[in-house]
Amino acid sequence: MLVQQIMPYRILLLLPFLALLAGCVNNPSKQELAPQTITETPPAPNIRIQEALEAFETSEPEEITPPPESQNLWQYLTRGYQLQDIRHKNIEREIKTFAARGDSLTRQLRKGEPFLYHILHEVRERGMPTEIALLPGVESGFRPMAYSRNGAAGLWQFMPATGRYFGLKQDWWYDARRDPFASTNAALDYLQKLHKRFDGDWLLAIASYNAGGGTVSRAIRRNQDQGRPVDFWSLDLPGETRQYVPRLLALARIIEHPERYGVALPEIENDLRFVKVDIGAQIDLKVAAELAEMNTDELLLLNAGFNRWATHPQGPHYLLLPTDKAESFSRKLALLPDDQRLRWTRYRIQPGDSLGKIARQHGISISTLMQANHLKNHLIRTGANLMIPLSGSATVAATHTTPAPVKKVRYKVRKGDSLYAIAKQFGVKVADLRKWNRLAGDSLHPGQKLTVVRTM
């Protein structure tokens, strides 16, 4: 910020001097550099102009104090508040709960350091209340690997069906719900859609993000039928949702006045923490970590969407990397031979081999071997080839979270139900409902019992 403010004045002072040199040098044509383009060997500058610039750089710059928001992310955050004037006893209750946590709240907020600048920037770009940037703190404690017992995942805790609706890819290789970049875009799209649906009421939009738009709409209709107010505080909503909205507002209030509530905010500078780097094709995550001079855990914190030892074969072909490592990584990646992007070895099956024997020989699990070769059973054929991932684990990212257990529930079909409505209610696919219940079509009848497999 300081450099940007000083430079226009310094350039004006230099113009007459540079004009004297214009007759001695050629005026280079302008070139537009594409965003994120990294030039390995920049063109040599004109020596005489460069000497003049270097001489001028030694002079004392004018003292200009940058605005506080350039130094402190919390100040930048609170300047964009739009909901700070809302008052309610439930907000005060949540403030007391947060304040009683002491250092644990500080530690939770510190976990948001890698992601908050990006989230806040996106929120401000859309003109949304910056309180929204704190929603991942309420949802997941700013943990991209967070996985709820209901099956929600990531910073923004998307359910599988909702994530797919908003374009978040989910398969064996990759779960975009845990991708900080992709999930933030999807979450803000979702919130803006809810904001429009509820006629510009942000509290109802935030409540709907938690409970679902249908739940909030039904609560509004009930109040309308009874001639009661339809603001958030007047609605009969699930207990979790009644707590959810004031909790967000309470967190925002504490961050605005930490000294008032005896809370120490972690020091977080208002700077970009990561950039999106194009990798072009699939790459082993351990190879990527070595190129970036990071350990794998550090890389996975920013790239939690990848479930396996490598990025997705069909994309996305990007990695999120710390800003100070991106340029070096890109240079090294450009020099890396294609056959070194993935660490595999090919094994030819011998007579007497079994999956267990081959797995033990290579120090990996049978399930890893089956997943790497898309095997549905243990049957293998002598002379065929198996691909062995040398990274040693088919689920590098997945080891950081505990898969949720599942349970079967019985659902009794009611009048007006459809497979689509039931699937949406439970956050599952219509195709899965058909499979679990051996249904040939979509027809249902009241009283019919369906089996639904849910994550716990």
SEKEKOL-429471 format. One line per field, with one value per residue (C-alpha): residue in three letters; chain; x, y, z. Coordinates in steps of 0.1 Angstrom, whole numbers, plus 5000, padded with zeros to 4 digits. Example, Ala and Ser with C-alpha at 12.3 -4.5 7.8 and 13.67 -1.06 7.14 Angstrom:
// SEKEKOL-429471
code: (ALA SER)
unit: (A A)
X: (5123 5137)
Y: (4955 4989)
Z: (5078 5071)
//
This chain:
// SEKEKOL-429471
code: (MET LEU VAL GLN GLN ILE MET PRO TYR ARG ILE LEU LEU LEU LEU PRO PHE LEU ALA LEU LEU ALA GLY CYS VAL ASN ASN PRO SER LYS GLN GLU LEU ALA PRO GLN THR ILE THR GLU THR PRO PRO ALA PRO ASN ILE ARG ILE GLN GLU ALA LEU GLU ALA PHE GLU THR SER GLU PRO GLU GLU ILE THR PRO PRO PRO GLU SER GLN ASN LEU TRP GLN TYR LEU THR ARG GLY TYR GLN LEU GLN ASP ILE ARG HIS LYS ASN ILE GLU ARG GLU ILE LYS THR PHE ALA ALA ARG GLY ASP SER LEU THR ARG GLN LEU ARG LYS GLY GLU PRO PHE LEU TYR HIS ILE LEU HIS GLU VAL ARG GLU ARG GLY MET PRO THR GLU ILE ALA LEU LEU PRO GLY VAL GLU SER GLY PHE ARG PRO MET ALA TYR SER ARG ASN GLY ALA ALA GLY LEU TRP GLN PHE MET PRO ALA THR GLY ARG TYR PHE GLY LEU LYS GLN ASP TRP TRP TYR ASP ALA ARG ARG ASP PRO PHE ALA SER THR ASN ALA ALA LEU ASP TYR LEU GLN LYS LEU HIS LYS ARG PHE ASP GLY ASP TRP LEU LEU ALA ILE ALA SER TYR ASN ALA GLY GLY GLY THR VAL SER ARG ALA ILE ARG ARG ASN GLN ASP GLN GLY ARG PRO VAL ASP PHE TRP SER LEU ASP LEU PRO GLY GLU THR ARG GLN TYR VAL PRO ARG LEU LEU ALA LEU ALA ARG ILE ILE GLU HIS PRO GLU ARG TYR GLY VAL ALA LEU PRO GLU ILE GLU ASN ASP LEU ARG PHE VAL LYS VAL ASP ILE GLY ALA GLN ILE ASP LEU LYS VAL ALA ALA GLU LEU ALA GLU MET ASN THR ASP GLU LEU LEU LEU LEU ASN ALA GLY PHE ASN ARG TRP ALA THR HIS PRO GLN GLY PRO HIS TYR LEU LEU LEU PRO THR ASP LYS ALA GLU SER PHE SER ARG LYS LEU ALA LEU LEU PRO ASP ASP GLN ARG LEU ARG TRP THR ARG TYR ARG ILE GLN PRO GLY ASP SER LEU GLY LYS ILE ALA ARG GLN HIS GLY ILE SER ILE SER THR LEU MET GLN ALA ASN HIS LEU LYS ASN HIS LEU ILE ARG THR GLY ALA ASN LEU MET ILE PRO LEU SER GLY SER ALA THR VAL ALA ALA THR HIS THR THR PRO ALA PRO VAL LYS LYS VAL ARG TYR LYS VAL ARG LYS GLY ASP SER LEU TYR ALA ILE ALA LYS GLN PHE GLY VAL LYS VAL ALA ASP LEU ARG LYS TRP ASN ARG LEU ALA GLY ASP SER LEU HIS PRO GLY GLN LYS LEU THR VAL VAL ARG THR MET)
unit: (A A A A A A A A A A A A A A A A A A A A A A A A A A A A A A A A A A A A A A A A A A A A A A A A A A A A A A A A A A A A A A A A A A A A A A A A A A A A A A A A A A A A A A A A A A A A A A A A A A A A A A A A A A A A A A A A A A A A A A A A A A A A A A A A A A A A A A A A A A A A A A A A A A A A A A A A A A A A A A A A A A A A A A A A A A A A A A A A A A A A A A A A A A A A A A A A A A A A A A A A A A A A A A A A A A A A A A A A A A A A A A A A A A A A A A A A A A A A A A A A A A A A A A A A A A A A A A A A A A A A A A A A A A A A A A A A A A A A A A A A A A A A A A A A A A A A A A A A A A A A A A A A A A A A A A A A A A A A A A A A A A A A A A A A A A A A A A A A A A A A A A A A A A A A A A A A A A A A A A A A A A A A A A A A A A A A A A A A A A A A A A A A A A A A A A A A A A A A A A A A A A A A A A A A A A A A A A A A A A A A A A A A A A A A A A A A A A A A A A A A A A A A A A A A A A A A A A A A)
X: (5000 5028 5047 5016 5009 5045 5053 5031 5048 5083 5076 5064 5097 5116 5099 5121 5152 5141 5131 5168 5176 5149 5171 5197 5175 5148 5113 5103 5068 5042 5036 5006 5016 4988 4978 4999 5024 5059 5089 5118 5144 5132 5144 5175 5166 5182 5214 5212 5176 5182 5212 5190 5162 5187 5202 5167 5158 5185 5167 5146 5109 5081 5067 5031 5014 4994 4958 4954 4934 4966 4982 4954 4929 4905 4902 4896 4870 4850 4850 4827 4801 4765 4747 4764 4734 4712 4705 4689 4693 4704 4734 4744 4741 4763 4789 4791 4796 4824 4841 4840 4861 4891 4922 4903 4886 4919 4933 4902 4905 4942 4932 4915 4948 4955 4920 4905 4921 4908 4873 4871 4883 4856 4829 4838 4840 4804 4792 4781 4783 4818 4803 4798 4835 4833 4807 4834 4844 4809 4805 4839 4862 4881 4891 4890 4892 4862 4836 4803 4783 4757 4781 4788 4824 4849 4852 4816 4802 4784 4762 4769 4737 4739 4775 4767 4739 4764 4790 4813 4828 4828 4844 4871 4899 4886 4860 4855 4836 4870 4887 4890 4889 4860 4839 4841 4828 4800 4791 4789 4768 4744 4741 4735 4708 4692 4695 4675 4650 4642 4639 4672 4670 4705 4694 4669 4695 4720 4694 4685 4722 4719 4684 4676 4654 4624 4625 4626 4599 4575 4582 4574 4541 4531 4536 4518 4488 4487 4492 4525 4558 4580 4615 4641 4636 4599 4601 4597 4629 4650 4670 4704 4693 4680 4715 4734 4725 4731 4764 4777 4766 4782 4815 4815 4807 4836 4860 4849 4854 4878 4890 4854 4850 4885 4894 4928 4926 4955 4977 4968 4981 4959 4979 4972 4983 4979 4976 4961 4988 4981 4998 4985 4980 4979 5008 5018 5011 5044 5063 5044 5053 5090 5089 5072 5097 5069 5059 5029 5008 5013 5004 4973 4960 4956 4946 4923 4900 4923 4914 4943 4980 4978 4956 4926 4935 4907 4912 4910 4946 4956 4972 4968 5003 5017 5024 5062 5065 5044 5070 5098 5073 5062 5098 5107 5075 5082 5115 5101 5099 5063 5073 5084 5051 5037 5055 5043 5058 5044 5043 5037 5016 5035 5021 5011 5007 4978 4968 4979 5013 5019 5007 5031 5060 5054 5045 5009 4975 4953 4926 4952 4962 4926 4917 4948 4938 4900 4896 4862 4874 4906 4907 4939 4953 4989 5007 4985 5000 4992 5001 5017 5016 5051 5038 5026 4990 4959 4944 4969 4943 4917 4941 4935 4898 4877 4851 4816 4799 4766 4733 4701 4668 4633 4612 4574 4562 4536 4510 4527 4562 4585 4618 4634 4619 4629 4665 4668 4655 4682 4710 4713 4710 4677 4697 4708 4673 4662 4692 4687 4650 4652 4628 4623 4607 4597 4562 4555 4524 4515 4525 4553 4585 4618 4653 4677 4714 4727 4761 4760)
Y: (5000 5024 5017 5022 5056 5069 5057 5080 5111 5097 5088 5124 5137 5113 5121 5151 5132 5101 5123 5133 5097 5091 5099 5074 5044 5026 5028 4992 4982 4974 4938 4925 4897 4872 4868 4843 4842 4836 4847 4825 4849 4885 4906 4927 4963 4992 5000 5038 5040 5013 5033 5064 5046 5030 5064 5079 5049 5060 5092 5095 5089 5111 5098 5085 5065 5036 5032 5007 4983 4975 4961 4944 4920 4924 4962 4955 4930 4953 4981 4961 4951 4956 4938 4955 4975 4944 4938 4908 4890 4858 4876 4887 4852 4839 4866 4854 4818 4828 4850 4822 4801 4824 4812 4785 4812 4828 4795 4789 4823 4817 4786 4809 4827 4808 4814 4846 4871 4852 4847 4884 4896 4876 4887 4924 4920 4908 4937 4912 4919 4911 4893 4864 4859 4846 4819 4792 4799 4790 4761 4743 4763 4772 4736 4725 4689 4691 4664 4663 4633 4644 4641 4678 4686 4715 4750 4758 4724 4716 4685 4662 4670 4708 4708 4690 4715 4743 4726 4711 4680 4649 4616 4591 4615 4649 4665 4702 4708 4707 4729 4763 4781 4762 4759 4796 4805 4780 4791 4828 4819 4800 4828 4854 4831 4828 4866 4872 4845 4862 4897 4910 4898 4886 4870 4848 4840 4829 4809 4792 4783 4763 4749 4750 4774 4752 4750 4788 4793 4770 4788 4821 4807 4795 4829 4846 4823 4833 4870 4870 4888 4870 4883 4858 4864 4857 4824 4789 4774 4744 4750 4748 4775 4798 4795 4797 4832 4850 4830 4845 4880 4875 4864 4895 4918 4903 4909 4945 4951 4924 4945 4950 4912 4904 4884 4885 4884 4866 4890 4884 4908 4919 4901 4873 4840 4817 4819 4795 4779 4761 4726 4715 4678 4653 4653 4633 4655 4644 4655 4688 4693 4687 4712 4738 4730 4722 4691 4672 4682 4719 4714 4694 4722 4744 4716 4695 4687 4660 4626 4605 4606 4626 4653 4644 4629 4650 4681 4705 4711 4737 4738 4765 4775 4801 4833 4832 4797 4799 4814 4789 4760 4770 4773 4738 4723 4736 4717 4685 4657 4644 4609 4622 4639 4606 4581 4547 4514 4487 4452 4421 4395 4362 4326 4322 4359 4373 4408 4404 4391 4419 4445 4432 4433 4470 4480 4492 4480 4457 4483 4508 4484 4477 4514 4523 4497 4501 4465 4454 4421 4402 4383 4389 4372 4360 4381 4412 4444 4463 4499 4505 4540 4547 4574 4545 4556 4558 4583 4609 4636 4612 4602 4636 4629 4601 4588 4591 4558 4551 4538 4527 4544 4536 4563 4561 4577 4605 4619 4643 4628 4622 4605 4639 4655 4625 4625 4662 4659 4633 4647 4616 4609 4598 4570 4557 4557 4536 4512 4508 4500 4482 4507 4505 4539 4570 4561 4560 4555 4567 4543 4527 4522 4532 4524 4554 4550 4580 4591 4595)
Z: (5000 5010 4977 4957 4972 4969 4934 4913 4928 4924 4888 4881 4894 4872 4840 4829 4837 4818 4788 4784 4780 4754 4725 4736 4740 4721 4736 4742 4732 4759 4767 4787 4811 4817 4853 4873 4845 4859 4838 4845 4830 4828 4799 4807 4815 4796 4816 4816 4827 4853 4867 4869 4887 4911 4919 4925 4947 4972 4980 5011 5003 5016 5048 5042 5069 5054 5066 5095 5074 5054 5086 5105 5090 5119 5113 5076 5085 5109 5084 5062 5089 5079 5108 5138 5149 5155 5192 5209 5242 5224 5209 5244 5257 5229 5236 5272 5260 5236 5262 5288 5264 5268 5250 5230 5210 5202 5190 5169 5152 5146 5125 5101 5093 5060 5047 5061 5038 5007 5022 5033 4999 4981 5005 5000 4962 4963 4985 5012 5050 5061 5091 5065 5064 5100 5091 5086 5122 5134 5109 5111 5134 5102 5096 5059 5070 5093 5088 5107 5118 5093 5064 5060 5050 5047 5059 5049 5059 5027 5026 4996 4977 4983 4973 4940 4933 4936 4914 4940 4925 4948 4938 4947 4940 4951 4973 4964 4996 5014 4987 5004 4970 4954 4985 4993 4959 4962 4997 4988 4957 4980 5005 4978 4963 4998 5003 4971 4980 5013 4999 5011 5047 5057 5090 5071 5045 5072 5090 5057 5052 5084 5083 5046 5027 5029 5067 5070 5043 5062 5095 5077 5063 5098 5113 5084 5089 5126 5119 5136 5126 5102 5112 5122 5159 5157 5137 5152 5139 5150 5182 5163 5139 5166 5182 5149 5138 5171 5175 5142 5153 5187 5172 5150 5180 5200 5171 5168 5206 5219 5248 5260 5263 5275 5244 5228 5190 5172 5151 5115 5089 5060 5034 5008 5022 4992 4954 4929 4907 4875 4874 4840 4848 4876 4901 4931 4962 4977 4946 4947 4983 4975 4947 4969 4997 5021 5041 5029 5058 5051 5015 5024 5047 5017 4993 5016 4987 4974 4988 4975 4970 4938 4923 4902 4867 4851 4872 4889 4877 4903 4937 4964 4975 5000 4982 4989 4974 4942 4919 4928 4926 4891 4878 4892 4879 4844 4844 4858 4832 4827 4838 4872 4881 4895 4915 4903 4895 4873 4887 4865 4884 4888 4893 4930 4936 4956 4964 5000 4990 4965 4990 5017 4992 4984 5020 5012 5022 5001 4999 4986 4959 4950 4949 4928 4902 4905 4915 4927 4942 4949 4916 4897 4866 4860 4835 4840 4854 4886 4892 4926 4940 4955 4978 4999 5006 4985 5008 5018 5026 5039 5068 5084 5090 5104 5080 5094 5103 5086 5097 5080 5088 5077 5062 5059 5027 5032 5009 4984 4989 4959 4956 4948 4980 5002 4987 4993 5029 5038 5016 4994 4957 4940 4923 4957 4970 4940 4945 4983 4978 4944 4928 4890 4887 4907 4918 4955 4976 5011 5038 5017 5038 5023 5035 5037 5044 5064 5077 5115)
//
